[in-house]
Amino acid sequence: MDIGAWTAGSRDRLVQDLTERVQTAFSEVVSLARETVETTGQQHELEKTQLRQQLSGALETIEQRRREVETLTAQFEAERSARGAAEAKSLAVETAYQQNLSAYTDRIRTLEQELEASRAAAGHLAIEIGSQRAEHDRVVGILSSIRSALEPGHPRVAGDPVASLLRDEVTADAAIPESRDQAPPRDESIPVSPQTVDRPTPPRAALWSEYASQLLDQIESSYNSDVESGERSADVVDHLTEYLRLGRDLYSTRFKDEPEAAQEFDRQLSATLDAKAAMPFGRHLGFAWYAITQPTDSEAVA
């Protein structure tokens, strides 16, 4: 056997064998690679499917969160709008309240001022009414005192020689004239001094003198009461002037039907002025007498 031929045949078989083995190995490798690729592809598909599922879940979660955010945003916007409307309404209410409060405060202050003015006016009116009432009570007291001094049981009348005449002559008609003009005017041409005027004969002259004396005594008593009460001198003189006017009018009314008695009151007054000229009562009585005997402005013009 030829060695060369055997070697070539062996070589061919070896190459063929190697080729087969290579092909087999390649086939196995290809098959393994194919299996591996298929397996990897399946895994990739599975992973892709899982990723898709996870992505879909994430997208759904994101969408849900977005809807929730939108809902919350809408709620927030609604609440903010409602809060803005409420704040605007509250501001309007507060403004209206402040305006009403200011108006009510001004009204209350005005009412308080009006109330204070009314109280002040009421106080002044009460003082004026009290003063007028006191003056009325004073005059009524004077009249009551003068009337009571002429009653039959009065000590100045009881036991007096002319008591019977007083009881007969004093009546309820002796009242204060409504106007000072009703008093008979004093005739300044007739002297008032007892030494220069002839006195009427008793008993009528005694009655006139007694009545005038009682009136002047009561006037002095009322004057002393005013002084003791602490009134001002001007008020005391004003009251004394009124007392004297009332007494003179009462005397004139009492003896209006006896012209001869008209000057007796003036004579008694003149005697009182002379006797008490150094005393405050005498000076004030002179002022009062001057005030009621001077003509008024209308009389002076006439």
C-alpha positions, 0 to 999 in steps of 0.5 A: 500500500502506497503511504502517500495514497493512505495519507491522502485518504486519511487526510481526506477522511480527516478533513471530511470528519473535521468538516462534519464535526465542524458542521455538526458543531456549527449546527449545534451552535446555530441551533443553540444560538437560535434557541438562545435568541428565541429564549432571549426574544421570549424573555424580551417579549415577556419583559416588554409585556411586563414593562408595557403593563407597568407603563400602562399602570403608571400611566393610569396612575398618572392619569388618576393623579392628574384627574385628582389634581384637576379636581383639587384644582377645581375645588381650590378655584371654587373655594378661592372664588367663594372666599373672594365673594365672601370677603367682598360680601364681608367687606361690603357688610363691614362698610355698611356696618361702619356707615350705619354705626357712624350714622347711628353714632352721629344720631345718638350724639345729636339726640344726646345734645338735644336731650341735654338741651331739653334737660337744660331747658326743662331745668330752666323751666323748672327753676322759672316755674319754681320761682313763679310758684314761690312768688305766687305762694309769697303773694298768696301768703301776703294776701292771706296774712293781710286778710287774716289780720282783718278778721274779727278774731285777730288780736289787733282787732279784738278789743279795739274801739273800732273793732265793731266797725271793722267787723261790719266793713271788712267783706270778701270783696276786698281783693287784689285788682287785676291791674295796677292801673286800677289803683287810684292815682296819688295826687302829688298836689295834696301834702301827705304830712299829718300836720298839713292835712286836716284829719277826718273825724272819728270813727271813720278816720280811726278805721282808715288809720287802723287799716292802713297801719295793719297793711304797712305792718304786714308789708314790713313783716313780709320784707323782714322775711325776705331779708332773713331768707338771704335774698339779694337786695335788688330782689328784696326791693322788687318784692317790697315794691310789689307788697306796697303796690298790693297793700295800696291797691287793697286799701283803695279797693276797701275804701273805694266808696269813701273819697275822704279815705284816699289819702290816709294810706299815704299819710301812714306811709309818710309817717312810716318813712319818717320814723324809719328813715335811718333803717334799711326798711325805711330806705327800701320803702322809699325806693318802692314808693318812688317806683310805684308813684312814678308815671310809666313811659306810656303815661309820660308820653300821653 
